Amino acid sequence: MSSTLIAPELRARLRELRISSRRSAGGDGLGQHSSRSRGAGLEFAQYRAYEPGDEPRRIDWKLYGRSDRFFVREAERDSPLDLWLLLDATASMRQADKAQPTLRKFDRACTLAACLIEIALRQGDRFALATLSSQSPLLIAPGRGARHRDHVALELSRSTAEGNWPTSSAEGVIGARIAAHALVIVISDFFDPAAFDFMRRFAGAGREVRALQLLAADERDFPFSGGHRFIDPESGQERRVDAPAVRKDFLARFGEARAALARDCTALGIALATHVLDEPPERALRELLSDAGARR
């Protein structure tokens, strides 16, 4: 089922990516433990056959010289992590671009979540998911393995973006399920201030939080001409404007809002990456999962 969310060429490019955390899974007092999960770790675990997308530096060239076949070295990692993916599923995530009207921000959010789950699966980590909306939110507890991956992918394929941000009580239900040692990744356009406040509370409670902001290319570029009607998907309010007359002001305000989000995330130690719908998904994932991002 995850194959419907991740194109084959994108799946191949995920092999160079790895999810790491600033803290161990022993953060809740249970202590570190060794994992038999596979990844680019420190201690050698086993060989496996080379697959397209594997990093050339992981090929054992001495073994190739003896066998005339390519093998890569896998390693054990300490303390597998719990990954929680929190997806904004409010109505604003239905936004698409004029150039790609069938690709909504929520569609890409599901693909990015599936990519992160695929990486966690490869590493042997546990992963969980929740959608954030006032309309039938989805909550899937942590698990690992291909069957759990397929279950999450199936539920994602059934999900839609509608309604407003969830109530504080619904937020509390989700927050209560997330362990203190978990790595929390929030995927949202962050147009609703409540989305940042929700993330801020996790960071304030000592959890490691990363943010992935999704934007439409039309929001970034404002390519409209002539008279245009804009409708707020959550409130239904309409505004008619002369697009060329407001373009400069819109881009300035939009840039200021993005800069403010970046400053606020930096102040809280939240790594922030941005993805625009006309960009390759792996670009934002690489930024989000980079060592520099993890150290913020």
Phi, psi and omega in degrees: 000325180296338180295337178283342180264336184237118177293149183305319181292327176290318179303320180296324182284346179287342187295339180274355185260149180216141176264126176229160183236153177286345184232162180273167175290353178276009182297345180263013177096358182277345179088157179289153174217153181279143181248143173269010179291158184256143178181190179272066186267205187256326185252131182296136179244309183192170171261155167215162181295143178297140176233146178307131183104344176294148179289130180302329183293345180269357177287134175273102186286332177294318178294325177298320180296330181273330188246346184061027176226151181272129174229147175248153180270129172254156185224158174275150175238150174280145168052079175302149185260165170257120180256124175248124177253122181246114186253126172293118180241029178279171188297332181295339180281002173278355183299136175230175178259154176300325181287333179224071187294344180267356180253106180266161177301323181292325176301315180290326176300319178295320178295316180296320177297317179297323178296315179296323177295320179298320178293315179299320178300314180298327181276350183082016181274162175272150180218149181219164184212144172219139172261146187246107181194157176283351183251105173046062179296153181256137178222116180239121184293162181299144176197176178219166176100166184295324181295319178294319176304313182293325178295315179297316181298320179296315180293323177298319181295339180267351186277154177226163177259116181199160176080194183250186178293145182294160178291165179297327178292321177293322175300319181296324178298317179292311182302325181292339182273346188265117182294157183296331184273356187290151169267122184252124176242120180257125180247115187199164169275347178059031175283332178269122179305334180296332180294317178291320179300321177300313179294322180298323180294324176297313180296321179294334178275005175093004179280152174278123185234139171231150185237139176235107182271130179253131180227149171276151178297327178295327177290323180288321190254337184047067187272019189279155179225154178070195176289139184217144178249125178251137181237127175287117185292341182265323181259340183081359180293143182245152174215126178258131183221161168271105190306311180300328183287331184256356187302311183300315180295318179300312182297324178294315180293321180295319177296321178295321180294319178295318179295321179295320177298317180298318179296315182296320178295316180300318181297331181263002181075024180264121175288132183237131172233154181237137176234129175253144190300338180267011180253157177296133182302325185292340179297312179292323178297319179297319178294317182294324186262002184295157178301322180297318179294322181293335182272354183296000000 
